[in-house]
Amino acid sequence: MDQAEIERLVGGPPRLSLDVIVNHPRIALARKAYIDRFLEVYSGDPFLVRLLIESGRFIVYHSAVGWKLPRIRRAGTPGSPSGG
């Protein structure tokens, strides 16, 4: 995703760039804290783990469809709303 698309989605330039976030000196500590708390919520309960897996699949699928659909419509692919 390019900078123009990010700005369009958030309604202006982001307060922090991806480079600033990724190169922050405490990013490893923040990542560990996030994952530790995340696993605390889901550990030990098979139902919650399965729910997490299924919700992840749902998000990935719908994100892929959402990213691809505008390209399909622009290309006029047969079967798409604008492609007949």
Protein Blocks (a to p, Z undefined) as FASTA:
>chain_A
ZZklmmmmnopacfbdfklmmmpcklmmmmmmmmmmmmmmmgopaklmmmmmmmmmmmmm
mmmmmmmmmmmmmnopghiaklZZ
